[in-house]
Amino acid sequence: MAIKLDERIKDILLDEEIVTAEQLSEAEKVAEKKDISLVQVLIDKGLINEVTLASVLAKQRGIPFVDLTEYQIDVSAAVTISEDMARRYTVLPLSFEGNKLVVAMADPANIFAIDDLRIVTGYDIKPVVTTESDLLAVIGQYFRAGEAVEEEIEKAAEGEVALEKVREVAAEAPIVKVVNLIITRAIRDRTSDIHIEPQERDLRVRYRIDGVLHEVMRSPKRIQPALLSRFKVMAGMDIAEHRRPQDGHCALTVGGKAYDFRVATLPTVYGERVVLRILEKESILFKLEDLGFLPESLERFKTSFTKPYGAILITGPTGSGKSTTLYATLNVLNVAEKNIVTIEDPVEYRLPGINQIQINPKAGLTFARGLRSILRAAPDIIMVGEIRDRETAQIAIEAALTGHLVFSTLHTNDAPGAITRLTEMGIPPFLTASAVDCVQAQRLARRLCRECKESYEPTPEMLEQVGFSPDDKVPTLYKAKGCKKCNNTGYKGRIGIYEIMMVSETIERLTVERATAEQIKEVAIAEGMKTLREDGLEKVRLGITSLEEILRVVV
């Protein structure tokens, strides 16, 4: 929130004992040194939050403060201004009071916004204060692209699309608008991927939000060729090829932020299915602490990746956050003294200071060949996007044995399964035992919405069924309810569930003896490994997620 704190607001913060004089003085010095706003420093230090700031601002200006999650918004008032204006000034009309329009504002001192609102709406403006994040969320709800999408679809569907004219039609305004609206709405809804799925009689569009698919619209079947071709043109694919899967990539700027899109097509009986994976370029600057590690689990993981050599494997299904964990770890290790090289398919995020290689099988650059070349470039740390075959696995394991720290991913259900998987791929067990230092399995579970989660006391039978100790005191658990802030899902955001297995001498011996994954798991648990289920249940106890969600993502 770009608001300067004047002396009156500082006085209120001190009078209300929200901050001390010393804290305010120290924050002012930091703000001056870093050339940023005092507000930002206070928020970064956790001394105030958006709600506190908005309340103080309201008190200072003598303007009411409103909580938008509890406010009944008059739709006829909301639509008196355009979405562009609402977003430009971060405002939203809420209701009418006689000849006045009540408008929620993040910055009620913005007289230019108030003047423009008065001219555009024809009403006198009565400002009220609310938080910027609440405003942006509600603006997104009231200006959804639904109606505009339907309008453009009707235009696009006015006539049949001749196959020979698909390319021309795909570039026409209605189809371009439909695609742009689908993408814009997806980004506003925090979507991770968009699914465009041909059905027998229509075209279905679904968004994956917090790991769960939601159907958002259906379109007439006759615009299918032009719509799918538009996505293929954007991603640089061959629009004449319909029988084989294709992969592509494109970059767009939406709402001032840069996004990369990984696009994949898959032929189905009703036509080609398109999936767009949305990658926000700035979102990879995660810290490991933000991903959901329990303190003891993070300590085990740090013990491993701070060693100078060895292999660290991250396992889990597609979409379980493996790449995010790897990138967050590389962010920690990314210092000028280290030569870090990655080989990926595709390079999802660009990390400054790290040498990233995109594999290109058509040009002969495979994981195995690229990895051999990397080893000749004197790397300290290597990240291999995925171990897919014996040759890549062999080179990665040997690199870990010759003084390199190697990170990679495998598709296995749990951490112990990675050891037996490497053996199945043809890697001699004695090499695996010597090279692999740590294996981490992970999943992503939805976080309960902090605003609406409800507490309840589970029955002892339920606790025993899911694995809570019967000797423990019955904990207070939380379940999803649903509110405006979470689009009535009860969940907002995701958190990692982790299983971290350190390869001890005992596990090394079992590996050489070709023990089963189950035998290795028993030893790992005895040595302190929390299973995925145990880690998830701990996060249920902490009120971060629900029992139902953990049972959904972990067996």
N, C-alpha and C positions, 0 to 999 in steps of 0.2 A: 504494500500500500504506500504509494508515493505521497505521504503527507508529512509536512514539517511540524515538529512539536513546538508550539509557541510556549511562552512562559506560563500562561494560564494552565495548559495541559500538564506541564511539569509540576505545578503547584498541586493540581488534583491528584496526580500520581503519588506525591509525597503526603498530602493530607489523608488520602485513603489508605496510606501505608502499603501501597502496591509495590513500591520500590523505596529503598533508602537513599539518603542524600549521597552516600558513598557510592552506591551502585550507579546512580544517575551520573555522578561526576566521572566515574570510570568509563561508563558507556559513551559519554560525550567525547572523552579522549580517544577511544577506539574509533568512533565515527569520524572524528577529524583526521586521525592518522590514516584510516582506510578510505577516506573520502566517500563514505556511504551515509545513509540517513540514520539518525538516532533511533528511529522506530525499528529499522532493520536490526540494529545492534541489540536492542532490548528484546526483540523477538528471538534472534539467534541465541541469545544467552538464556532464553527461557524465563525471563523476568516478567514478560507480559505475553499474552496471546491475542489473536485477532478479536475475540469477543471482548476482552478487557479494553483493548485499544478503542474499539467502536463505542463501548459504553462511556469511556472517558471523553471521547470526542463528542458524543451526544450531550454529555453533561456540560462540557465546556461551551458548546454552542447553544445550549438550552433547547435542544431538539430531541424528540422521543427516540429511543432505541427499540428496534423490533427484531424479534427472532423469526426469520422467514419460515422456519420449519413448523411453526405453530400459527402462522398467519394465513387466513383464508383469502387468497388472491382473486380479485375480480378479473376474469379473463378479458372482458370488454375494456377494462382499463389498461391491461398489459399490452394489448395490441394497438394502442393509440400511437405507439412509436415503432420504428423499424428495428429489426435485430441489429443492424449495423450501428444505429444510434445507441441502442442499449449497451452494446459491447464497447463502443468508442468511449462512452462516458462512465461505464459500469453503473448503470441505473436501471430501475424497472418500476413502472407505474403499478401501484398495488390496488388502489380503489379510488372512489370519488367521495368527496365531502362537500356537498353543495356545489358551488362553482369552482372548487379546488380539486386538483389531482394530487393524491398522496403518492409520492415517489420515493422509493428506497434508494439510498445513495451510499457509496463507500466513502466519498469525500464531499460532504455537504458544503464545504467552502468553495467548491468549484462554481463560481457565479456564471461562467460562460455556459456550463451545462444547463443550469437553471434557466438562463435566458433563452437558450435554444429550445428547451423543452416547452417553455411558455409559447414561443412562436409557432412551433410545430403542432402542438396539441390544441392551442387556443384556450387553455385553462391556466389559472393561477396555480403555482406549484407550492405544495406543502412538503418539504423534504423530511424524511426520517432516516435514521442511520442504521446500517446493518454491516455485517462483515463482508469483505470482498469475496471470499471463497463461497459463502452462502449465495451471494448475489449471482456469481458466475454460474453456479449449479442450477439455480432457478431460471436464469435466462435461457440456459440450455434446454430446460424442460418446456418452456413456453414458446420457444422458437424452433422446435424440432422441425426437421426437414420433411416430415411425413406428408403434409399437404402439398408442398412444392414437388416432392417426388411423384405423388399421384398425378399432379397436373402435367408434369413433363412426360410421364409414362403414357398418359392419354394422347399427348401430341405425337409421341414416338410410335404409338400403336395404331395410328389412324389408317395406315395401309399396310399390306403385306410387304415384307422385305425380300426383294429378289436376290438370289444368291450372288449373281454377278455384280450386284450393286452394294454388297455388304460393306466393302471398304469405304465407299463414299458416304453411305448412311451412318457408319460408325463415327465419322468425323463431323456429322451434322449437330447443330446446337441441342436439340432435345435429348439425344443419346448422351452427349457430352455432359449435359446438366444432370441427367439421372446418375451417371457414374460419379460426378463430383459431389452430388448430394449424399449418395450412399457412403462415400469415403468421409465426408465432413461429419455426418451424423455419427459414424462409427468412432471417430476420434473423440468427439464430445462425450460419447458414452463409455469411454475408457476401454474400447474393444481391443483385444489382442490379435484377432484374425477375423476376416470376413469370408463367408462361404456363399458363393453364388451357385445354386444347385438346380439344374433343369429337372422338372417333374413331368409326368405324362401330359398334363393339361396346362401347366403354368411354370413360372420360374420362382423359386424360393430364395430369399436372402436371409441369412442368419448371422448374428454376431456372437463371438465368444467373449463373454465378459466375466472376468475373475474365474476363468476356467470352465464356465458352463455356457452352452449354446442357447441363444434366445432367437426365436423367429421374429423378424421385424417387419417383413413385407412380402407380398407376392405380386408378380408382374405377369402381364399377358404373355402367352407362349410365343406370339408372333414377333416380339422384339428381341427374342433370345439371340438370334445370329448377330444382330448389330451390337447388342450389349456385350456379349462375350468377346466379339471382335474388338470392341473398344478397349477392354482390359488387355487383350493380347497386343494391340498396337502400343499401348502405354508401356508394356513390359518388354517390347522389342521381340515379340514372338512371331512365328510364321502363321498368319491367319488362314492360310490355305491348308494347313496340316490339322486334321481332325482325328486321326486314328492313333496318334502316339502322344504320350504325356510330354509336356514341355515345361521348362523352368525359365523364369525371367526375373527382371528386377527393374524398379523405377524409383525415382526420388521426387517428392512433392513437398511444398511448403504450405502448411495449413494453419491459419491463425497465427502466423508469424513464427511457427516452429517447423524445423526441418524433420521430415520423416522419410525413412526408406521402406519400400514395400517389396517383399519377396512374393513372387506370383508363381503359382503352379497350376497347370491344367491336368485334368484326368478324364479320359473318354468314358462315358457311361452309356447305358442303353437309351437314355433320353437326350443325349448330347453331352458336350464337354462341361465338366464341373470346374469352377475356378476358385482357388483359395488364395487370399491375400493376407500375408503375415505383416502386421504393422510394427515397425521398429522405430521408436523415437530416439533420435541420435543422442540427445542429452541424458536419457534415462539410464544409461549404463554406468554413470558415475556413482554407483552404489558403494556403500561401505558394507563390509561383511556383517557388522553389528546390526545393520538395518534389514538383513535378509531373514532373520528369525532364529538364529542359532541360540540355543540355551548356553549360558556362560561356560559350563563344563565341556560341552560339545565344541564350542568355538576354540577353547583352550587346546583340546586334542587336535583339532584341525591345524591350528597355528603351529603347534609343535612339529607337525609334519612339513608344512610348506616353507618353514624358515630354515630347513636343512639345505645344505649346498647341492645335494644330489639325491636321486631316487625318483620313483614314479608315483604319481598321485592320480588315481582314477576316480572320476565322478560318474555314477551310474544312475539310470532311471529312464522312464519312457519319454517319448517325444513330448515337449511342452512341460517338463517337470522343473525347468529353471536351471538346467546344467550349465548352459552358456553364461547365464547371469552370474552364477557362482564363480565360474572360471574367470570371467572378466573382472569381477570384484576382487578376486585374489591377485590377479595381475596388476590391478591398480595399486595394491599394497606393495607389491614387489618392484613396481616400475620406478627405478631410480637411475640416475645417470651412470652409475658404476656397473649396471647390469646390461648385457646384450640380450634382449628378449625377442624371440622370433616365433610367430605363429603360422600355422598352415591350416586353412579352414575351407569349408564348403557349405554355404558361402561365408564371406566375411560379413558378419551381421552388424557389427559396430566398429567404427574407426577409433582406435585408441592412440592419442598423441604420444610419441616417444617409443612406440612399439612397432617393430617391422612385421607387417601382416601380409601373408601370401594367400591368394585365391587359387584353388586348384582349377585346372582346366584340362580335363581328360582328352578333349579333342586335340589339344596342342601337345599332348603327352605328359602334362604335369599332373601326376597323380599324388596321393598322399605319400606313397612309398618313395617315389622319385624325388618329390619335393623335400621330404625328410632327409634323404641322403645328401641333397645339396645344402640343406640348412646346416648339417653337421660339419660341412667344410667351411662354414662362415663363422666358426668359433663362437657359438652361442653359449650363454650361461643358463638360460631358461628357455624351454621349448614348449609350445602348446600345440598339440595335434587335435584338430576339431573332433575327430572321431576315429576310433580303431575299428576298421571295417573288415580287414582281411589279415591273413597270417603274416604277409610280408611287412605291412605297416606295423603290426604288433611286434614283430621280431626286431625291427630297427629301433622302435621306441624303447623297448625293454633294454636293448644293448646300449642305447644312448644313456639311459638311467644308470647303467652299470659303469659307464666310463666318465663319470663326473658331471653329468648334466641333470638339472631338475626338470622333469618331464611331466606335463599335465595332459590328460586326455579323457575322453568319455567312452563309455561302453553302454550297450542296451542290455541291462540285466535287472531282475526284480529286486535284488537286495545286494548288500555289500559283499557277503561271502561268495555269492554267485559269480562275482567278477573273477575270482581266482580260478574256479573250475572252467569258466568260459574261456580264459586264455589257454588253458590246457587243451580244451576241445578244439581251439583254433590251431593247435600244433606247436605251441610254445613249450619247450622243455620245462617241466615243473621246477627244476633247480634254478633256472634263470628267473622265473616269476618270483620265487621265494626270495632270491637275493635282491631283485630290483624294486619290487613294489613295496612302498613304505606305508601307504594309507589308501583305503578305498572308502568312498563316501557314496551312499545311496540317498536319493532325495525324492520328494514329492512336493506339490504345491497344494495348500488347502486355503479356502476362503476365510478371511478375517471377519469376525462378527462386527457389524456396524456399531460403533461406540455410542451412537445417539439413541438406538432403540433396542439394544439387546436386553433380554429379560432373564432374570435369575429364577432358578427353581431348584428344588431338592430332589435328586433322583432316588429311586428305591434301591435298597441294598441288593435286590435281585438283578437290577439293571447294571449296577456297578460291578457285581461279580461276573456277569455275563461278558462284559467288555474288558475285564482284566484288572480292575482296581482291586487293591488289597482289601479283603474283608475286615482286616484289623484297623484300617485307617478310619479316621473320623469322616462321616459322610460330608463331602465337600459341597459348597454352593456352586452349581454349574450355571451356564448361560445358554440360551437358545435364541434363534433368529426370530425377529418379529416383522420388521419392515417399516420404512418411513420414507419421506421425500428424499432425504440425503442419500439413501442407498437404492433409489428407484423401487422401493417396496420389496426388495429381495432379502433384507435382513443381513446382507453381507456387503462389505466394501473393502476392496484390496485383497491381497493374498499374502500368505506367510509360508516359509519353507518348513518342511518336516524332514529331519536328517537322521541318518544312521551312519556313524563314523567308526570304521574298523581299523585299528592300528595293527600292522603286521608284526607280531611279536615272534620271538624265537620258536614258541610252541606252534604258532600258525605256520611259520616257515617249514617246520618239520612235517606238519600235516600236509602242506602243499607238495612237498617232495614225495610224500607217501601216497599222493593222489587221493586224499581223503575227500569225502563228499562235502557239498556246500553245507549240509545240515550239521556235520561233525565240526566243521570250521566255525559255524555260527554258535554252537554250544560253547566252544572255547572262548570265542570273542565276547560273548555275554558274560562269561565267568570273569573275564579280564576287564570288564567295565563298559562294554559297548551298550548303548541304549538302542533298542530296535526302533524302526520307523513307528511302530504302534505305540511304544512307550514314550517316544518323543512327542508324538501327537497327543497322547493322553495328558502329558504334562502341560501342554499348551491349552488343553481343555480345562485343567485345574486352574490355570492362570487367567481364565476368562477370555483368552485371545480368539478361540474358535469354539465350535460346538461339537458335541459327541457325534451327532449325525454326520457332520462334515468329515470327521476323521474316519468314520466307518465307511464313508463314500470313497475316500482316496487311498486308504490303507487296508490291506486284507487282515 
